[in-house]
Amino acid sequence: RIYVVDDYDEFKRRIEDGGFFLLRVSGAEAEARIKADTMATLRVYPFDGEDDPGPCIVTGQPVTGKRAIFARSY
């Protein structure tokens, strides 16, 4: 139940069903917006994950490092 998501609208829909989501985020502002919009929070940056450059799921700003894992607590 770990999913890779690159579209914010898709993430907001899929988080309703639970699970863990690998997202690119550009910093604290993006994290705060994700929490405000979905009640999901950053859990961890995986140690063994590879760098996966691309745009932030929220802001579109470039992200050069690893994806972060977000989830809701129930």
C-alpha positions as CSV (number, residue, x, y, z in Angstrom):
1,R,0.0,0.0,0.0
2,I,2.8,2.4,-1.0
3,Y,1.9,4.5,-4.1
4,V,3.9,6.9,-6.2
5,V,1.8,9.9,-7.2
6,D,2.8,12.9,-9.3
7,D,-0.5,14.7,-9.6
8,Y,-1.9,16.7,-6.6
9,D,-5.6,16.2,-7.4
10,E,-5.0,12.4,-7.8
11,F,-3.2,12.4,-4.4
12,K,-6.1,14.2,-2.7
13,R,-8.6,11.6,-4.1
14,R,-6.5,8.6,-3.3
15,I,-5.5,9.6,0.3
16,E,-9.1,9.1,1.2
17,D,-8.6,5.3,0.8
18,G,-5.5,5.3,3.0
19,G,-2.0,4.0,2.3
20,F,1.4,5.6,2.1
21,F,2.3,8.0,-0.8
22,L,5.7,8.8,-2.3
23,L,5.6,12.5,-3.3
24,R,8.1,15.1,-4.4
25,V,7.8,18.1,-2.1
26,S,9.8,21.4,-2.2
27,G,9.8,22.3,1.4
28,A,7.8,23.4,4.5
29,E,5.2,25.4,2.6
30,A,4.3,22.5,0.4
31,E,4.2,20.2,3.5
32,A,1.8,22.7,5.3
33,R,-0.5,22.9,2.3
34,I,-0.7,19.1,2.0
35,K,-1.5,18.8,5.7
36,A,-4.2,21.6,5.4
37,D,-5.8,20.1,2.3
38,T,-5.6,16.4,3.2
39,M,-4.6,16.0,6.9
40,A,-1.7,13.8,5.7
41,T,1.7,14.4,7.1
42,L,5.3,13.7,6.1
43,R,6.4,10.4,7.7
44,V,9.9,9.9,6.4
45,Y,12.4,10.3,3.6
46,P,13.5,6.7,2.9
47,F,17.2,6.0,3.5
48,D,17.4,3.5,0.7
49,G,15.4,5.5,-1.9
50,E,17.0,6.8,-5.0
51,D,17.1,10.5,-6.0
52,D,14.1,11.1,-8.2
53,P,14.3,14.7,-9.6
54,G,11.1,16.3,-10.9
55,P,8.5,19.0,-10.0
56,C,7.0,19.4,-6.5
57,I,3.5,17.9,-6.4
58,V,2.1,21.1,-4.9
59,T,4.2,24.1,-6.2
60,G,5.7,22.8,-9.3
61,Q,9.2,23.9,-8.1
62,P,12.1,21.6,-9.0
63,V,12.9,18.9,-6.4
64,T,16.3,17.2,-6.8
65,G,16.3,14.7,-3.9
66,K,14.3,11.7,-2.8
67,R,10.6,11.5,-2.6
68,A,9.0,11.8,0.9
69,I,6.4,9.4,2.3
70,F,3.1,11.0,3.4
71,A,0.2,9.3,5.1
72,R,-2.7,10.1,7.4
73,S,-2.9,8.8,11.0
74,Y,-6.2,7.1,11.9
